[in-house]
Amino acid sequence: MAVLDKRTRDDPRRRATELAFLRATEALLDEGASFADLNVSRIAERAGRTRTAFYTHFEDRRELLLALVEEAGGEGLAAITPFLAADGRDEHDELTASIQGLLATFREHASLVRAVIEAAGYDDAVAAYWDGIVGRFVDAAREWLRAAGLDQDEAAATATALVWMTERTCYQQVVRGTTGLDDQAAVVAISEVWWSVLRPTRAGRVGRRDEASMPSPLPAEPRS
């Protein structure tokens, strides 16, 4: 489902109106409203626009929610991309910084995460869209693991487990508040789980590269 069409992106006035609806919805969610309780009239009133204007920009509330999720998902992926692209740097520090940025994105958009998880429980389209957002992280992690030396199946399975573990921990940390951890402790814990997988993979890659660069042994001299 395309939530932002080209015409909207290219027209500043349309984009300004769209943003008014997006920011109004975020504000209402931040104030504690559940997404199920937000009707179009309430959103339009908060945005200072009309119901007609809303339906000019969005097919329904679901499309508006998905537009918000798209923004947050892009920010989250941007946070972790520096680690996934790391090459020759201190990858442990990059990993910790990336997880910290990801958790900060969850924290900044905690009300939205709450809303989308809530909506995903009764709306298959929202659930599928959220799966797709998380799937981008899985794809990026899978390619990193493939480059590190895992075969395709192992990389896919490991990336799926790591990313969904991270998604659920971040959700429990910032939305539910049930982990008993402060944010820094959560970042360290998530990072160490990732590193426990990546360290031996990285070491194996380095070992294979070193072996490949070693000169071949000289052939044994024939016995006389």
C-alpha positions in Angstrom: 0.0 0.0 0.0 1.5 3.4 -1.0 0.7 5.9 1.7 2.6 8.9 0.1 1.9 9.4 -3.6 4.1 11.5 -5.9 1.6 14.3 -6.2 1.6 14.8 -2.4 5.4 14.8 -2.2 5.7 17.3 -5.1 3.0 19.7 -3.9 4.1 21.8 -0.9 0.5 22.8 0.0 -0.8 19.3 -0.1 2.2 18.1 1.9 1.6 20.9 4.5 -2.0 19.8 5.0 -1.0 16.1 5.2 1.6 17.0 7.9 -1.0 18.8 9.8 -3.1 15.6 10.0 -0.1 13.5 10.9 1.1 15.9 13.7 -2.4 16.2 15.1 -2.7 12.5 15.3 0.6 12.2 17.0 -0.4 14.8 19.5 -3.6 13.1 20.4 -1.8 9.8 20.8 0.8 11.4 23.0 -2.0 12.8 25.2 -3.2 9.2 25.8 -5.9 8.6 23.3 -6.1 5.1 21.9 -6.1 4.8 18.1 -9.5 3.0 18.2 -11.0 6.1 19.9 -9.6 8.6 17.3 -12.3 9.4 14.7 -11.7 11.5 11.7 -13.7 14.5 13.1 -11.5 14.6 16.2 -8.3 14.4 14.1 -9.5 17.1 11.7 -10.5 19.4 14.5 -7.1 19.1 16.1 -5.4 19.7 12.8 -7.5 22.8 12.0 -8.8 21.2 8.8 -12.0 19.7 7.6 -13.2 16.1 7.3 -13.3 16.7 3.5 -9.6 17.7 3.5 -8.8 14.6 5.5 -10.4 12.3 2.9 -8.6 14.2 0.1 -5.3 13.1 1.6 -6.1 9.8 3.2 -8.5 7.0 2.3 -9.1 6.3 6.0 -7.5 6.4 9.5 -5.6 3.2 8.7 -3.7 5.0 5.8 -2.9 7.9 8.1 -1.5 5.5 10.7 0.6 3.7 8.1 2.0 7.1 6.9 3.1 7.8 10.5 4.6 4.3 10.8 6.5 4.8 7.6 8.2 7.9 9.0 9.2 6.2 12.2 10.4 3.1 10.5 12.7 5.2 8.3 14.2 6.9 11.3 14.7 3.6 13.1 16.4 2.0 10.1 18.6 5.1 9.7 19.7 4.7 13.4 21.0 1.1 12.9 22.3 1.4 9.3 25.7 2.8 10.4 26.5 -0.5 12.2 25.2 -2.7 9.5 27.4 -0.8 7.0 30.4 -0.8 9.4 33.7 -2.1 7.8 37.0 -1.8 9.5 35.8 0.2 12.5 35.1 -0.7 16.1 32.0 -2.7 15.3 31.1 -3.2 19.0 30.9 0.6 19.5 28.9 1.0 16.3 26.5 -1.7 17.4 25.9 -0.1 20.8 25.4 3.4 19.3 23.0 2.0 16.7 20.9 0.1 19.3 20.9 3.2 21.4 19.6 5.2 18.4 17.0 2.6 17.7 15.7 2.6 21.2 15.6 6.4 21.2 13.4 6.3 18.1 11.0 3.9 19.9 11.1 6.3 22.9 10.4 9.3 20.7 7.5 7.5 19.0 6.3 5.4 22.0 2.6 6.5 21.5 2.7 5.6 17.8 4.3 2.2 18.6 1.5 1.6 21.1 -1.1 2.6 18.5 0.2 0.4 15.7 0.7 -2.6 17.9 -2.9 -2.1 19.2 -4.2 -1.7 15.7 -2.3 -4.7 14.4 -4.2 -6.9 16.9 -7.5 -6.4 15.0 -6.4 -5.1 11.6 -4.6 -7.5 9.3 -3.5 -4.8 7.0 -1.8 -2.8 9.8 -0.2 -6.0 11.1 1.2 -6.8 7.6 2.5 -3.3 7.2 4.3 -3.4 10.6 5.7 -6.8 9.6 7.0 -5.2 6.5 8.7 -2.3 8.5 10.4 -4.8 10.7 11.2 -6.9 7.7 13.4 -4.1 6.4 15.6 -4.5 9.5 15.6 -8.2 9.0 16.7 -7.8 5.4 19.5 -5.4 6.3 20.7 -7.7 9.1 20.5 -10.8 6.9 22.7 -9.2 4.2 25.2 -8.1 6.9 25.4 -11.7 8.2 25.7 -13.0 4.7 28.7 -10.7 4.1 30.1 -11.8 7.4 30.2 -15.4 6.2 26.9 -17.1 7.2 25.1 -19.1 4.5 21.8 -17.8 3.2 19.5 -19.9 5.4 21.5 -19.4 8.6 21.7 -15.7 8.0 18.0 -15.4 7.4 17.0 -17.3 10.5 19.5 -15.5 12.7 18.5 -12.1 11.4 14.9 -12.8 12.0 15.4 -13.9 15.6 17.7 -11.0 16.4 15.5 -8.3 14.9 12.2 -9.5 16.4 13.9 -10.0 19.8 15.0 -6.4 19.5 11.6 -5.1 18.4 9.8 -6.8 21.3 12.4 -5.7 23.9 12.1 -2.1 22.7 8.3 -2.3 22.8 8.3 -3.7 26.4 10.9 -1.1 27.4 9.2 2.1 26.1 5.5 1.2 25.8 4.8 -1.3 28.5 7.6 -0.4 30.9 7.7 -3.9 32.2 11.4 -4.8 31.7 12.6 -3.4 35.1 15.6 -1.9 33.2 16.6 1.7 32.5 17.2 2.5 28.9 21.0 2.2 29.1 20.8 -1.2 30.6 18.4 -2.3 27.9 20.7 -1.0 25.2 23.7 -2.9 26.7 21.6 -6.1 27.0 20.3 -6.0 23.4 23.8 -5.1 22.1 25.5 -8.0 23.9 23.0 -10.5 22.5 23.8 -9.2 19.0 27.5 -9.2 19.7 27.4 -12.7 21.0 26.3 -13.8 17.6 28.3 -11.4 15.5 31.7 -11.7 17.3 32.3 -15.4 16.3 30.9 -14.8 12.9 33.2 -11.8 12.4 36.2 -13.8 13.8 35.5 -16.6 11.4 35.4 -14.2 8.5 38.8 -12.7 9.5 40.3 -16.2 10.0 39.2 -17.3 6.5 40.5 -14.1 5.0 43.9 -14.6 6.8 44.1 -18.2 5.6 43.3 -17.2 2.1 46.2 -14.6 2.1 48.8 -17.1 3.4 51.2 -18.5 0.7 50.6 -22.0 -0.3 53.1 -24.5 1.2 56.0 -25.4 -1.0 55.7 -28.9 -2.6 57.8 -31.6 -0.9 61.0 -32.3 -2.7 61.0 -35.7 -4.3 63.1 -38.3 -2.5 66.2 -39.4 -4.3 
